Amino acid sequence: MSKAIGVEMKKPVLVIEDLTVSFDGFKAVSDLNFYVDANEVHVVIGPNGAGKTTVLDLICGKTKATAGKIQFKGQELTKLKEYEIVRAGVGRKFQNPSIYENLTVYENLEMSFPRGRNVWGSLFFKRSHDVDDRIHEVADSIFLTDFLDTQSELLSHGQKQWLEIGMLLMQDPELLMLDEPVAGMSVSEREKTAVLLRQISTGRSVLVIEHDMEFVKSIADKVTVLHQGKILAAGKMDDVQHDPKVIEVYLGH
């Protein structure tokens, strides 16, 4: 079929096809086909044990696939080490904040600047204007400008989550993956996080695992529902939440 003149087909930045991973014979993810577009906030939902976190583990290299492919911007990820996947432009935030609590917000962000993340970079790292500018830019986007000199252990739970997102943003990933980013947050923190994710999806793709349906509605361009390691439904949130299969397996409970 010929393309319409002047219309360019959009290629997804993340392509997952026939992805399978087995643990002692149990298929946690089975023949999964999954695509994420550029500048898209794509949310994965589903019941506990559906394989959601396993998919993120597979993408970032924490878990190795039994079969199938994972391609990011045309580069195959399944053969790469975790640090190589990070360098390819993929950033991952886990469920619990992983920050340096004995350091200030500024120092946490500074340590995440790419030049400081290897042996030689650490030895010769200097706090130059471009580093300082980037720290202030990121701090502003994560609502922590007024807390740059605050020791990180004194932050609220929500602020710690924002700081870890900021630490990833310092590396400027093209795909940012977040596992339940608003778990344990107050209502106002959840609302701010929705604003943050919409902002940072300009220029990058964001893949989110989440259970809070109101939050999902406020951020998602597309929603994929996983069940027993397979896709149950996918599409706009309005369509997914009215799908009888999704209601029976997940939303109805």
C-alpha atoms as one frame of an Amber mdcrd trajectory, in Angstrom:
protein
   0.000   0.000   0.000   1.513   3.341  -0.999   1.891   6.124   1.528  -0.079
   9.303   1.024   2.084  12.018  -0.519   3.604  14.246   2.168   2.526  11.922
   4.999   5.404  10.215   6.817   4.742   7.057   8.770   5.792   7.428  12.400
   8.265   4.792  13.565   8.073   3.792  17.242  11.212   4.514  19.263  10.767
   1.322  21.310   9.916  -1.912  19.507   9.290  -5.101  21.485   8.356  -8.192
  19.474   7.784 -11.832  20.454   9.335 -11.091  23.856   9.317 -14.026  26.242
  10.969 -14.672  29.593  10.617 -17.876  31.600  11.499 -18.508  35.231  11.744
 -22.249  35.982   9.248 -23.001  33.231   6.815 -20.212  34.212   6.364 -17.623
  31.461   6.276 -14.248  33.225   6.082 -12.533  29.813   4.873 -14.454  26.786
   5.200 -13.513  23.081   4.763  -9.817  23.883   4.471  -7.261  21.079   4.663
  -3.712  22.409   5.485  -0.318  20.890   6.189   3.148  22.301   6.161   6.245
  20.084   8.358   9.331  20.324   7.188  11.979  22.846   4.509   9.614  24.148
   3.429   8.965  27.731   2.605   5.267  27.617   1.152   3.724  30.781   1.097
  -0.008  31.549  -1.576  -1.204  33.973  -2.771  -4.595  35.135  -3.244  -6.796
  38.210  -0.344  -7.836  40.445   1.700 -10.563  38.778   0.746  -9.423  35.276
   4.395  -8.963  34.273   4.539  -5.157  34.319   7.766  -4.692  36.290   9.316
  -7.664  34.488   8.862  -5.808  31.190  10.797  -2.822  32.571  13.473  -5.222
  33.909  13.806  -6.705  30.418  14.091  -3.324  28.706  16.789  -2.038  31.077
  18.747  -5.315  31.040  18.174  -6.283  34.676  16.508  -9.468  33.396  17.565
 -11.242  30.199  14.955 -12.337  27.668  14.442 -16.016  26.848  13.335 -15.076
  23.321  12.289 -12.090  21.236  13.708  -8.644  20.541  13.813  -5.234  22.200
  14.936  -2.406  19.931  15.382   1.211  21.003  15.817   3.613  18.089  16.861
   0.653  15.949  19.460  -0.662  18.418  18.985  -4.151  19.829  19.044  -4.024
  23.654  18.796  -7.697  24.601  22.538  -8.288  24.104  23.682  -5.139  25.933
  24.767  -4.749  29.555  22.740  -2.485  31.863  25.206   0.428  31.700  25.293
   0.181  27.895  21.498   0.462  27.797  21.713   3.593  29.968  24.262   5.050
  27.547  21.904   4.215  24.670  19.419   6.673  26.204  17.201   4.572  28.482
  16.651   5.717  32.100  14.850   3.674  34.780  13.335   4.661  38.108  12.422
   1.853  40.492   9.463   1.866  42.914  11.384   3.089  45.955  13.418   6.302
  45.718  17.146   5.603  45.357  18.883   8.823  46.330  21.886   9.804  48.453
  20.091  10.910  51.610  23.251  12.292  53.269  23.791  14.696  50.342  21.884
  17.856  49.437  19.454  18.015  46.530  22.078  19.982  44.583  24.762  17.359
  45.228  22.453  14.506  44.208  21.745  16.214  40.902  25.407  17.106  40.430
  26.491  13.473  40.909  24.040  12.419  38.205  25.539  14.682  35.549  26.943
  12.332  32.852  30.545  13.577  33.104  30.742  12.518  36.753  29.552   8.957
  36.241  32.816   7.205  35.381  36.240   6.953  37.069  37.988   9.614  34.984
  34.938  11.861  35.034  34.814  11.674  38.828  38.533  12.419  39.199  38.503
  15.473  36.957  34.905  16.622  37.409  34.535  20.363  37.911  31.436  22.345
  38.822  31.336  24.356  35.604  28.621  26.765  34.455  26.965  24.179  32.207
  26.620  21.778  35.168  25.218  24.483  37.446  22.801  25.683  34.752  21.582
  22.139  34.130  21.069  21.517  37.859  18.966  24.674  38.234  16.982  23.844
  35.097  16.171  20.340  36.341  15.484  21.501  39.917  12.940  23.975  38.581
  11.158  21.273  36.563  10.930  18.939  39.602   9.696  21.679  41.979  12.848
  21.617  44.134  14.511  24.967  43.366  13.913  26.138  46.941  15.382  22.895
  48.335  18.730  22.748  46.517  20.676  23.205  49.769  18.431  20.857  51.753
  19.782  17.492  52.877  17.817  14.919  50.923  16.766  12.837  53.923  14.652
  15.826  55.073  12.508  15.804  51.920   8.974  14.425  51.884   8.354  11.073
  50.187   6.978  12.816  47.104   9.930  15.194  46.909  12.322  12.240  47.081
  10.490  10.678  44.137  10.843  13.950  42.187  14.534  14.125  43.064  15.164
  10.660  41.654  13.298  11.622  38.478  15.502  14.729  38.372  18.635  12.595
  38.746  17.540  10.668  35.659  16.733  13.897  33.792  20.302  15.082  34.424
  21.367  12.287  32.051  18.820  13.474  29.454  17.459  10.012  28.541  15.308
   9.656  25.432  13.197   6.959  27.116  12.321   7.413  30.794  10.755   4.441
  32.607   8.980   4.950  35.940   7.631   2.200  38.191   4.637   3.442  40.252
   5.942   7.023  40.579   3.014   8.338  42.663   2.757   5.488  45.187   2.565
   6.990  48.684   2.170  10.568  47.439  -0.365  13.112  48.680  -3.097  14.317
  46.319  -1.284  17.597  45.615   1.985  15.728  44.956   0.213  13.409  42.505
  -1.222  16.410  40.659   2.236  18.026  40.429   3.746  14.759  39.216   1.182
  14.626  36.411   2.260  18.123  35.337   5.921  17.045  35.533   5.435  13.958
  33.359   3.505  15.895  30.731   6.321  18.445  30.616   9.168  15.962  30.345
   7.448  13.977  27.580   8.214  16.917  25.292  11.361  15.655  23.642  11.367
  12.155  25.138   9.148   9.115  25.606   7.903   8.150  29.067   6.876   4.606
  29.999   4.988   4.354  33.306   3.655   1.503  35.429   0.841   2.700  37.641
  -2.228   1.550  39.606  -3.804   4.960  40.320  -6.435   5.216  37.583  -7.155
   8.918  38.089  -3.452   9.619  37.680  -3.317   7.407  34.579  -6.203   9.354
  33.028  -4.374  12.622  33.613  -1.116  11.614  31.916  -1.596   8.784  29.417
  -1.446   9.157  25.649  -1.838   5.390  25.420  -2.606   2.630  27.912  -1.620
  -1.034  27.665  -3.219  -3.597  29.986  -1.127  -6.656  30.829  -2.551  -9.900
  32.218  -0.529 -13.070  32.819   2.356 -11.757  30.747   0.268 -10.924  27.692
  -1.529  -7.833  26.385  -5.203  -7.875  27.312  -6.061  -4.517  25.711  -4.385
  -1.357  24.440  -5.498   2.088  23.320  -6.815   5.342  24.736  -7.782   5.278
  28.421 -11.478   5.896  27.649 -11.582   2.818  25.430  -9.547   0.604  27.746
 -11.562   1.357  30.885 -14.798   0.376  29.120 -13.402  -2.865  27.700 -15.390
  -5.764  29.262 -12.265  -7.962  29.500 -10.356  -5.248  31.380 -13.254  -4.621
  33.739 -13.533  -8.325  34.512  -9.813  -8.975  35.035  -8.625  -5.718  36.593
 -10.806  -2.635  36.996 -13.794  -4.540  38.337 -11.720  -5.593  41.352
